Amino acid sequence: MLLNDLRNEPLNDPPNDQLNDPLNDPLNDPLNEEDSTNVHVSEKGTKSSNAASTKAESSQLPAALKCSTVLITHPHTDHIMNMFSHARARNVLCGGPGSSSWPKTRYVVPAGCEVEVSTIRSAVNRMDKEIGDCCPTPRSDGMGVTPVQVGEVICIWSKKKLSEEGEGKLPEEGVFAFTYPVSHIGDVVVKGGGEGGSEVPMSVGYTIFTRYIEEFIKAEYQGLPGKEIGRLVKEGMEVKDRKVVSHLLCSYTGDTRVSGLEGGEGTLRGRAMEARMLVTECTYMGGAKEREMAVLRGHVDAEGFGQAVVRMWGSSGGGEQRIVVGHFSAKYRGDSDWVARRFFEVLEKTDGWREEWRGRIGVINNQATGEGDSIIWGGGGRDSKKATEGAKIG
């Protein structure tokens, strides 16, 4: 029911204030996590008396340390191991678990790897006792592990509590993420065994979206002069109607095969591919051997990526969507400009490729050293603006 509602909601560009707040403000971090069947809701809590100074001090911290919700796509070590350092750093900088100056950190993981991640957390906690309990139990302040299924919605921030909306209902205004299926290695595992067993995901993608209320003049009053509408309002007439609008900000696939970029109309993955920003991977540059490796190991290659872009953008032109590509193989440790040039050389050879798409595709070479998260758009020039802000995506 919830997912059907999301699929049917209109997609409009949000007002500016929906983009600027709340994800980039550490004082809006969620508190007092409250769960329901398909909605994980985090509610604002009471801030400490030194909130202003905390905000000023936190503005000097790296963006990642301001994140209280971390979305993990799959349990491979290159995607999860930094979460433990992240939890430790947040707790040390903010006074430790239970400190009123910072809420707990929530790490959202595919349900298929919840036990394994929790086991590692416990091991790290035992080894790190000398500095304090940096990774306590899921419901304690500190590091909480929240498992998700495919199709589940996570509430990152909302204006209202779940109890105010009604059981199982998604708040009308806020920032959320929904999960969708990808195609990597071991996408699902069976938990429980026998006939009672059920498939749970090991790999998921995430789409971050906002919901907000849009008001408009009812059809019967449209076209009336402003003074007439004002008179009706004074007389107590309801001249406005309202609707809830969704805006898909960013989709992140994590590791996936090219098939993870394919989504039919009306499917979760299809909806995810409509986001304004798509962040995905390209492990291999191309060639017959590397393309075979990409399929075998559950990754994207540059040739397959180019073909996927043609399929996604070929008929519609792609609108204003941008794509950021990273996760290049460790063999490409050279300068990021070189990696970007080689990547676009492969794309240019793709049947149906259009040169005007070039400026809407950016490259991050995470194997290059000392370059941070700079995005190279179109194979040349630099744009250090983050692909996503406020929610760290792992």
C-alpha positions as CSV (number, residue, x, y, z in Angstrom):
1,M,0.0,0.0,0.0
2,L,2.7,2.4,1.0
3,L,4.8,1.7,-2.1
4,N,1.8,2.0,-4.4
5,D,1.2,5.4,-2.9
6,L,4.8,6.4,-3.6
7,R,4.6,5.2,-7.2
8,N,1.5,7.3,-7.8
9,E,2.6,10.5,-6.2
10,P,3.3,13.4,-8.6
11,L,6.9,14.4,-9.1
12,N,7.6,18.1,-8.9
13,D,10.6,20.2,-8.2
14,P,10.6,21.1,-4.5
15,P,10.8,24.6,-3.2
16,N,14.4,25.8,-2.3
17,D,13.9,25.3,1.4
18,Q,13.1,21.7,0.9
19,L,16.6,21.2,-0.5
20,N,18.6,23.3,2.0
21,D,17.1,21.9,5.2
22,P,17.3,19.6,7.2
23,L,19.9,17.1,5.9
24,N,22.9,19.4,6.2
25,D,22.1,20.6,9.8
26,P,23.5,18.3,12.5
27,L,21.1,19.8,15.0
28,N,18.3,18.2,13.0
29,D,19.7,14.7,13.5
30,P,17.0,12.2,14.3
31,L,16.4,11.0,17.8
32,N,14.3,8.4,19.6
33,E,13.9,6.0,16.8
34,E,10.5,4.4,16.5
35,D,9.7,1.5,14.3
36,S,6.6,0.3,12.4
37,T,6.2,-2.5,9.9
38,N,7.4,-0.8,6.8
39,V,8.4,2.6,8.1
40,H,11.4,3.4,10.2
41,V,10.7,6.8,11.7
42,S,13.2,9.0,13.6
43,E,11.8,11.8,15.6
44,K,13.4,15.1,16.7
45,G,14.3,15.3,20.3
46,T,14.9,18.1,22.8
47,K,18.2,19.8,22.2
48,S,20.7,20.7,24.9
49,S,21.1,24.2,26.3
50,N,24.4,24.6,24.5
51,A,22.9,23.8,21.1
52,A,24.2,27.0,19.5
53,S,27.8,26.3,20.5
54,T,27.4,22.7,19.4
55,K,26.2,23.8,16.0
56,A,29.1,26.3,15.6
57,E,31.7,23.6,16.6
58,S,30.1,20.9,14.4
59,S,30.3,23.2,11.4
60,Q,34.1,22.7,11.4
61,L,33.7,18.9,11.2
62,P,34.0,16.8,8.0
63,A,30.6,16.4,6.4
64,A,30.6,12.6,7.1
65,L,30.8,13.1,10.8
66,K,27.6,15.2,10.8
67,C,25.6,12.3,9.4
68,S,23.4,10.5,11.8
69,T,21.9,8.1,9.2
70,V,24.3,6.0,7.2
71,L,22.9,3.8,4.3
72,I,24.8,0.7,3.6
73,T,24.2,-1.0,0.3
74,H,25.9,-4.4,0.9
75,P,28.4,-6.0,3.4
76,H,31.6,-6.1,1.3
77,T,34.5,-4.7,3.4
78,D,35.2,-1.8,1.1
79,H,31.7,-0.6,1.8
80,I,31.2,-1.2,5.5
81,M,34.5,-1.1,7.4
82,N,34.6,2.6,7.8
83,M,31.3,2.6,9.6
84,F,33.0,1.5,12.8
85,S,35.5,4.3,12.6
86,H,32.7,6.7,11.9
87,A,30.7,5.7,15.0
88,R,33.8,5.9,17.2
89,A,34.8,9.4,15.8
90,R,31.2,10.8,16.3
91,N,31.1,9.5,19.9
92,V,34.6,10.7,20.9
93,L,34.0,14.1,19.4
94,C,30.6,14.5,20.9
95,G,31.1,13.4,24.4
96,G,30.5,9.7,24.1
97,P,27.3,7.5,24.1
98,G,24.3,9.2,25.6
99,S,25.7,12.7,25.3
100,S,23.0,15.3,25.0
101,S,25.1,17.2,22.4
102,W,24.6,14.6,19.7
103,P,22.0,11.9,18.9
104,K,22.8,8.3,18.2
105,T,24.0,7.2,14.7
106,R,21.8,4.8,12.8
107,Y,23.4,2.4,10.3
108,V,20.8,1.0,7.8
109,V,21.9,-2.4,6.4
110,P,20.3,-5.0,4.1
111,A,18.4,-7.5,6.4
112,G,20.5,-10.4,5.0
113,C,23.7,-9.1,6.7
114,E,22.3,-7.7,9.9
115,V,23.7,-10.6,12.0
116,E,27.1,-10.4,10.5
117,V,27.4,-6.6,10.9
118,S,26.2,-6.8,14.5
119,T,28.8,-9.5,15.1
120,I,31.6,-7.3,13.8
121,R,30.3,-4.4,15.8
122,S,30.5,-6.5,19.0
123,A,34.0,-7.6,18.1
124,V,35.1,-4.0,17.5
125,N,33.5,-3.0,20.7
126,R,35.3,-5.6,22.7
127,M,38.7,-4.6,21.2
128,D,38.0,-0.9,21.8
129,K,37.0,-1.0,25.5
130,E,39.8,1.2,26.6
131,I,38.2,4.3,25.1
132,G,34.6,3.4,26.1
133,D,31.7,1.5,24.7
134,C,31.7,3.1,21.2
135,C,29.4,0.4,19.6
136,P,26.7,-0.5,22.1
137,T,23.5,-2.5,21.5
138,P,21.2,-1.4,18.6
139,R,18.7,0.4,20.8
140,S,21.3,2.3,22.9
141,D,22.9,5.6,22.1
142,G,25.8,5.2,19.7
143,M,25.8,2.7,16.9
144,G,22.4,1.3,16.0
145,V,22.0,-1.3,13.2
146,T,18.6,-1.1,11.4
147,P,17.9,-3.9,8.9
148,V,15.8,-3.2,5.8
149,Q,14.0,-5.3,3.2
150,V,13.6,-4.4,-0.5
151,G,10.8,-1.9,-0.9
152,E,11.1,-0.6,2.6
153,V,11.0,3.1,3.4
154,I,13.4,4.7,5.9
155,C,12.5,8.1,7.5
156,I,15.6,10.3,7.7
157,W,13.8,13.4,8.9
158,S,10.2,14.4,9.3
159,K,8.1,17.2,10.8
160,K,5.6,15.0,12.5
161,K,5.8,11.9,14.7
162,L,4.5,8.6,13.5
163,S,1.8,8.6,16.2
164,E,0.5,11.9,14.7
165,E,0.2,10.3,11.2
166,G,-1.4,7.0,12.1
167,E,0.0,3.5,12.1
168,G,1.8,2.5,9.0
169,K,1.4,6.0,7.3
170,L,4.4,7.9,5.9
171,P,4.6,11.5,7.2
172,E,3.5,14.0,4.7
173,E,6.6,16.2,5.0
174,G,10.1,15.1,5.4
175,V,13.1,13.4,3.9
176,F,13.1,9.6,3.3
177,A,14.8,6.8,1.4
178,F,13.3,3.7,-0.2
179,T,15.2,0.6,-1.1
180,Y,15.2,-1.2,-4.4
181,P,16.8,-4.4,-5.8
182,V,20.1,-4.4,-7.5
183,S,22.2,-7.1,-9.1
184,H,25.5,-7.8,-7.3
185,I,26.9,-10.9,-5.7
186,G,24.6,-12.9,-3.4
187,D,21.7,-10.5,-3.7
188,V,19.5,-12.6,-1.4
189,V,20.0,-15.3,1.3
190,V,17.4,-17.6,2.8
191,K,16.9,-17.1,6.6
192,G,15.1,-19.6,8.8
193,G,15.5,-22.7,6.6
194,G,12.8,-25.2,5.5
195,E,9.4,-24.1,4.4
196,G,9.4,-21.3,7.0
197,G,12.5,-19.7,5.5
198,S,12.3,-16.4,3.7
199,E,14.5,-14.6,1.3
200,V,16.2,-11.4,2.7
201,P,18.4,-9.1,0.7
202,M,22.2,-8.9,0.9
203,S,22.4,-6.0,-1.5
204,V,20.1,-3.0,-2.0
205,G,20.1,0.4,-3.7
206,Y,18.7,3.5,-2.0
207,T,16.7,6.5,-3.4
208,I,16.5,9.6,-1.2
209,F,13.3,11.6,-1.7
210,T,11.4,14.5,-0.1
211,R,7.7,14.8,0.5
212,Y,6.1,18.1,0.9
213,I,2.6,19.7,0.8
214,E,1.7,21.8,-2.2
215,E,-1.3,24.1,-1.9
216,F,-3.3,25.4,-4.9
217,I,-6.5,27.3,-5.6
218,K,-9.4,25.0,-6.2
219,A,-10.6,24.7,-9.8
220,E,-13.9,26.5,-9.1
221,Y,-12.1,29.6,-7.9
222,Q,-9.2,29.8,-10.4
223,G,-9.4,32.8,-12.5
224,L,-11.1,35.0,-9.9
225,P,-9.6,38.3,-9.1
226,G,-7.5,38.4,-5.9
227,K,-9.9,40.7,-4.1
228,E,-12.7,38.3,-4.8
229,I,-10.7,35.3,-3.4
230,G,-9.8,37.4,-0.4
231,R,-13.4,38.2,0.3
232,L,-14.3,34.5,0.1
233,V,-11.5,33.6,2.6
234,K,-12.9,36.2,5.0
235,E,-16.3,34.6,4.7
236,G,-14.8,31.3,5.8
237,M,-14.7,29.6,2.4
238,E,-12.0,27.0,1.8
239,V,-10.6,28.2,-1.5
240,K,-7.4,26.1,-1.4
241,D,-6.8,22.5,-1.9
242,R,-3.6,20.5,-1.0
243,K,-1.7,17.5,-2.2
244,V,1.4,15.7,-1.2
245,V,4.2,15.7,-3.8
246,S,7.3,13.6,-3.9
247,H,10.7,14.6,-5.4
248,L,13.4,12.0,-6.0
249,L,16.7,13.7,-5.1
250,C,19.3,11.0,-5.5
251,S,19.5,7.2,-6.2
252,Y,22.6,5.2,-5.2
253,T,23.0,1.6,-6.6
254,G,26.1,0.6,-4.7
255,D,27.8,-2.3,-6.5
256,T,25.7,-3.7,-9.3
257,R,25.8,-5.3,-12.7
258,V,24.5,-3.3,-15.6
259,S,21.1,-5.0,-15.2
260,G,20.8,-3.1,-11.9
261,L,20.4,0.0,-13.9
262,E,17.5,-1.4,-15.9
263,G,14.0,-0.7,-14.5
264,G,10.6,-1.3,-16.0
265,E,7.9,1.3,-15.7
266,G,6.0,1.1,-12.4
267,T,8.8,-1.0,-10.7
268,L,10.8,0.1,-7.7
269,R,14.0,0.1,-9.7
270,G,12.3,2.0,-12.5
271,R,11.2,4.7,-10.1
272,A,14.7,4.9,-8.6
273,M,16.2,5.5,-12.0
274,E,14.0,8.7,-12.3
275,A,15.9,10.5,-9.6
276,R,17.6,13.8,-10.4
277,M,21.0,12.4,-9.5
278,L,22.0,8.8,-10.0
279,V,25.2,7.6,-8.3
280,T,26.5,4.3,-9.5
281,E,29.6,2.3,-10.2
282,C,31.9,1.4,-13.1
283,T,34.6,-1.1,-12.0
284,Y,35.9,-2.0,-15.4
285,M,36.7,0.1,-18.5
286,G,35.7,-2.4,-21.2
287,G,36.8,-5.0,-23.6
288,A,35.6,-8.5,-24.0
289,K,37.6,-9.9,-21.1
290,E,36.7,-7.1,-18.6
291,R,33.1,-7.3,-19.6
292,E,33.1,-11.0,-18.8
293,M,34.7,-10.1,-15.4
294,A,32.1,-7.5,-14.7
295,V,29.2,-10.0,-15.1
296,L,31.0,-12.7,-13.1
297,R,31.9,-10.4,-10.2
298,G,28.7,-8.4,-10.2
299,H,29.9,-5.0,-11.5
300,V,29.4,-2.5,-14.3
301,D,31.8,-2.0,-17.2
302,A,32.1,1.2,-19.3
303,E,30.7,-0.3,-22.4
304,G,27.7,-1.7,-20.6
305,F,27.2,1.6,-18.8
306,G,27.2,3.5,-22.1
307,Q,24.6,1.1,-23.5
308,A,22.5,1.6,-20.3
309,V,22.6,5.4,-20.7
310,V,21.4,5.1,-24.3
311,R,18.5,3.0,-23.2
312,M,17.6,5.3,-20.3
313,W,18.1,8.6,-22.1
314,G,17.7,7.7,-25.8
315,S,14.0,8.4,-26.2
316,S,13.5,11.2,-23.6
317,G,16.9,12.8,-23.6
318,G,17.1,12.1,-19.8
319,G,15.6,15.5,-18.8
320,E,17.9,17.2,-16.2
321,Q,19.2,14.0,-14.7
322,R,22.9,13.7,-13.9
323,I,24.9,10.6,-13.2
324,V,28.0,10.3,-11.0
325,V,30.2,7.2,-11.6
326,G,32.8,5.8,-9.3
327,H,34.2,2.5,-7.8
328,F,36.8,2.1,-10.6
329,S,39.1,-0.9,-10.2
330,A,42.3,-0.5,-8.2
331,K,44.2,-1.1,-11.4
332,Y,43.2,2.5,-12.4
333,R,45.2,4.3,-9.8
334,G,46.4,7.0,-12.1
335,D,45.3,10.7,-12.3
336,S,41.6,11.2,-12.2
337,D,41.6,13.2,-15.4
338,W,43.2,10.3,-17.1
339,V,40.5,7.9,-15.8
340,A,37.8,10.3,-16.9
341,R,39.2,10.7,-20.4
342,R,39.5,7.0,-20.9
343,F,36.0,6.4,-19.6
344,F,34.5,8.9,-22.0
345,E,36.5,7.5,-24.9
346,V,34.6,4.3,-24.3
347,L,31.2,6.0,-24.1
348,E,31.8,7.9,-27.3
349,K,32.0,4.6,-29.2
350,T,28.6,3.5,-27.9
351,D,25.9,3.3,-30.6
352,G,23.3,6.0,-30.0
353,W,25.6,8.1,-27.8
354,R,25.0,11.9,-27.9
355,E,27.7,14.3,-27.2
356,E,25.4,16.7,-25.3
357,W,25.1,14.0,-22.6
358,R,28.7,14.4,-21.8
359,G,28.4,17.3,-19.4
360,R,25.7,15.5,-17.3
361,I,28.0,12.6,-16.4
362,G,30.6,13.0,-13.7
363,V,33.5,10.7,-12.6
364,I,34.9,10.1,-9.2
365,N,38.1,8.1,-9.1
366,N,38.1,6.8,-5.6
367,Q,41.4,5.0,-6.2
368,A,43.3,8.3,-6.8
369,T,45.0,9.7,-3.7
370,G,44.7,13.1,-2.3
371,E,41.7,14.2,-4.4
372,G,38.8,14.0,-2.0
373,D,35.4,13.7,-3.5
374,S,35.9,16.0,-6.5
375,I,33.7,15.2,-9.5
376,I,35.0,15.6,-13.0
377,W,32.1,16.4,-15.2
378,G,32.2,15.5,-18.9
379,G,35.8,14.3,-18.8
380,G,37.4,17.6,-18.0
381,G,37.2,20.5,-15.5
382,R,36.4,20.1,-11.8
383,D,33.3,20.5,-9.7
384,S,33.8,19.7,-6.0
385,K,30.1,19.9,-5.2
386,K,28.9,16.7,-3.5
387,A,26.6,14.4,-5.3
388,T,24.6,14.1,-2.2
389,E,24.6,16.2,1.0
390,G,23.6,15.2,4.5
391,A,23.1,11.5,4.2
392,K,26.3,9.5,3.9
393,I,25.7,6.7,1.5
394,G,28.0,3.6,1.7
